[in-house]
Amino acid sequence: MSSDSSSRFDLVPMTGPAAHSGRQEMVSFSLSSSLPLPDVLALPDVTETEETGDLPPADAIHESVGTNPNVPMRIGSVWLDGESLMCSCPDCLAPVTIRHWLMVADCWNCNTAVLLSMEQEEAVRALLKKTVAPEPRVRSKPTAPARQAADLPWYPAAPPSEAAARLRTILVYESNMHWAKRAFNQTPAWIISLLGHILALIILGLLYDSSADEGEFITLSVVVGDIDREGGYVNKLTTDAEENYDLPPPENVDPNNPEEMEKVNQDREVAEELQKDFDTDNPNLPDIDSVKRRINEATGTNKTILARDPRVRKQVVAREGGTSATEAAVARGLQWLARHQEPGGHWSLHKFNAQAGCSCQDPGRVISDAGATSLALLPFLGAGQTHIAGMYKDEVRAGLDYLLDNQAPNGDLSTGARGNTRMYSHGQGAIVLCEAYMMSGDQRLKQPAQNAITFIIASQHHQGGWRYNPGQPGDTSVVGWQIMALQSARAAGLQVPNSVLQKANQFLNSVQAPNQLYAYQPRVSPTHVMTAEAILCRYYLGHGRRASTIDTGINYLVDNHLPKKQAMNIYYLYYGTQVMHHYGGPEWELWNDQMRELLIETQHVDGHRRGSWTPRENHDRQGGRLYATAMAICCLEVYYRHLPIFRKFEVK
């Protein structure tokens, strides 16, 4: 077969006289031909009812077609064309060749399998019996088994007709329905089966959950209250909230000690403040059954914030190791943060709001109001408080407005940051915008959040890291905040190229020591603080719980660096607590026992410091009291702030 630019083909017979006389050019055609298929009904009809049983006269069935003096003959819907038995495809009407010894055919055009009817089989036999050759041909006969299977005499072949030369011409008079049939017939069976199963699951899903579409977002707060006679709301806990907020007391409480039980009851009262939500006009609040179903179905890293909903907090806290004391500490901490918000909606690390009655108690040395605002908003969001719902929605809204008002056109959120705080501040602010968007579904936050993520992407060093300023070679401390922001963006459905995450993984490879621990920068000795931060990054970059990059570090942290008051480092606690919670098992239980007792013991519960933590370690003192308080609250929110990645979690 040869082709030219017009897609024309020369058909060369493999046997017969042409094999001895050289190349014989047959009728050529184009694959894009618009010629119609042969009209079968126009072929001479030869039936078994002819009394003589002889063939029609030669001039009735022969006509000159080039040098071929033969034309097809038919009986009903079957015709003989040269040595080929033909019939029409029932689906697309294309002429197809019949394998007469099987009495079947396969359509070359739409792949339909054609099983001949009894009438067609009789027509095949009749046509074969009536075929005679005017003179012997040089041709090998079919094998004996084939002749016996068909119980038919061998017949010599006549040269193909013009119809045979056009068998591969495409159909040009196909209807839209035929194209649909053709596509269906040519689709692999496994794809059809897959689509069928998907359709069945969709139908089952619609039957299972008939509630209205809740959109692409997750609102982690709850309307509580009943409508009174005047149409207003009476602020009180819902029945569901009351039943689900019997927080477990600390393990070391003696139930027979009245003083200790009084402390437990006080803690529960403080903790219940976070259960109250005075939002009355939010149409996007999901029902509690939907929230529980989503939590139970959550897998991987993209739905870890689902458990922040206050209505399920009791169950989550109790299941994951929290107590009434940890929740009371969170509530007091948020109260302290709310009291120290500046009138402009922001927070500061280096000074406190004078109206709060503080006189420079443990201010930080870092100047970055954007960073302070982001750090303060993180625990509010962690407790399910957004700018549209929650008892702190006004504070959250003012803080978000400050970040948005000061965001640069290129997405940078680090306005006013000094020293080495720029990418720290930006990474923390990007996490806040992504989480606020994901939790509230507020479309006004989507583009600012995406812009913040785009700035992170553009600031990445070519070796995969980030540092104080865009484009600098990376360090693990700054890298951690950027990876957490990128993960939050992915969970919120924002655009994060895989190549950025792959390069970040490469950076972590460069700071990993031969003993599987992690350093601050390449060719520097590893530390427990950087190991905790890097392992959390590895989680979100796809490393499994039992990966060698994870296991060795976990054992090292548990064996050598459990939380202790003598070496209290809030930055280390922040990352180590998340790492151990995701890891689970005895390691998490051991860590949690010491972490929660340490933070409960070191929180101030009286005076103007009530609800805050005093920074102890040198780096913590750089951030000051606000920094230490925000990070400590996030540690105590670990039970619900992020669902465990490697464990299935269920609520009733």
Secondary structure, DSSP 4 states (H G I P E B T S, - for coil): ----TT-B-----SSSTHHHH--------BTT--PPPP-GGGSPB--TT-SS-PPPPHHHH---BTTB----EEETTEEEETTEEEEE-TTT--EEEEETTTTEEE-TTT--EEEPPHHHHHHHHHHHHH---SS----PPPPHHHHHHHT----PPPPP-HHHHTTTPPPSS--HHHHHHHHHHHS-HHHHHHHHHHHHHHHHHHHH--SPP--S---------EE-TTS-EE----HHHHHT--PPPPTT--TT-HHHHHHHHHHHHHHHGGG-------TTPPPHHHHHHHHHH--TTTTTTGGG-GGGHHHHHHHHT--HHHHHHHHHHHHHHHHT--TTS---SS---GGGT--SSS--S---HHHHHHHHHHHHHHTT--SSSSTTHHHHHHHHHHHHHT--TT----TT--TT-HHHHHHHHHHHHHHHHHHH--GGGHHHHHHHHHHHHHH--TTS---SSTTSPP-HHHHHHHHHHHHHHHHTT----HHHHHHHHHHHHHTB-TTS-BBSSTTS-B-HHHHHHHHHHHHHTT--TT-HHHHHHHHHHHHH----STT--HHHHHHHHHHHHHH-HHHHHHHHHHHHHHHHHHB--SGGGTT-B---SHHHHHHHHHHHHHHHHHHHTHHHHS--SSS-----
